[in-house]
Amino acid sequence: MQQSVVLKASSDGYELIFRQSASFDDIMADLKTLLDRLQLDNTTDKEISFDMSTEGRLLTTEQNTQVTQLVNRYELFSIHKLTADVILTADALAMIDRNTVHLVNQIIRNGQVLEVNGDVLFFGKIHEGGVLRATGSIFVMGDISGSLEAGYPDHADAVIVSPLATVPRVRVGELLELVDPEKIVAGTNVVYINDIQALDYQPLNQLKRVRPKLFTRNGGHV
């Protein structure tokens, strides 16, 4: 009979694989048997941390708790990570959303806040007092008199690519400041967090230098 829990050893430690076809009750029983055996074999009092994989099975919160509680019964054993080869549909859709450049063409009026999950290419108009807020980067080809907030709330690698002559306020990640006309460059600006953790402004032709991963991720060429 095939074991529902398979132990693999490597130079980095131990990996426990829960067979996808096995019932959870069988997994818990085999896991306890295996841990008992390992505890007897562990004559050096060396702590062992396990990487656990559930393959194509997603454990419920309660099942995760049961696995953790079982391992915690053994003084020298712990779980380094517990992973699966699949994710929830909702999590997958959210991941796609975060990595998509959303095209937006609408008016954001005074007092309104438009929130976008992921990067946004904005063609619309932001009135004074309006806010465009994105979890990713913001690329502007529209008319902006309101505020731009990229990387909200704490994504420090995001950028704002926009003319800033009429923009009163910018935010990248956790850094927020009023736009100083003395700091911005003529034409399109790249607003980003520099190496000393301050907002910096560069001309558009410096975008690839300050954020090369942006082109790698999106397949861009400059």
Long-range contacts (C-beta under 8 A, 24 or more apart in sequence): 3-30, 4-29, 4-30, 5-30, 5-31, 5-34, 7-34, 7-38, 12-51, 13-48, 13-49, 13-50, 13-51, 13-80, 14-48, 14-49, 14-50, 14-51, 15-50, 15-51, 15-52, 15-53, 16-50, 16-51, 16-52, 16-53, 17-52, 17-53, 17-55, 18-52, 18-53, 18-54, 18-55, 18-57, 19-55, 20-54, 20-55, 20-56, 20-57, 24-59, 24-63, 28-66, 28-67, 28-70, 31-67, 31-70, 32-70, 35-70, 35-71, 35-74, 35-77, 38-77, 39-74, 39-76, 39-77, 42-76, 45-76, 46-76, 47-76, 47-77, 47-78, 48-76, 48-77, 48-78, 49-77, 49-78, 49-79, 49-80, 50-77, 50-78, 50-79, 50-80, 51-80, 51-81, 51-83, 52-79, 52-81, 52-82, 52-83, 53-82, 53-83, 53-84, 53-85, 54-82, 54-83, 54-84, 54-85, 55-84, 55-85, 56-84, 56-85, 56-86, 57-84, 57-86, 58-84, 58-86, 58-87, 58-88, 59-84, 98-135, 98-136, 99-217, 101-139, 101-218, 104-132, 105-142, 108-132, 108-146, 110-146, 115-152, 128-168, 134-158, 137-161, 137-214, 138-162, 147-171, 148-191, 149-176, 150-191, 156-193, 156-197, 157-193, 157-211, 157-213, 158-192, 159-190, 159-191, 159-192, 159-207, 159-210, 159-211, 159-214, 160-189, 160-190, 160-191, 160-192, 161-188, 161-189, 161-190, 161-191, 161-204, 161-207, 162-188, 162-189, 162-191, 163-187, 163-188, 163-189, 164-189, 164-191, 164-201, 170-199, 172-199, 175-199
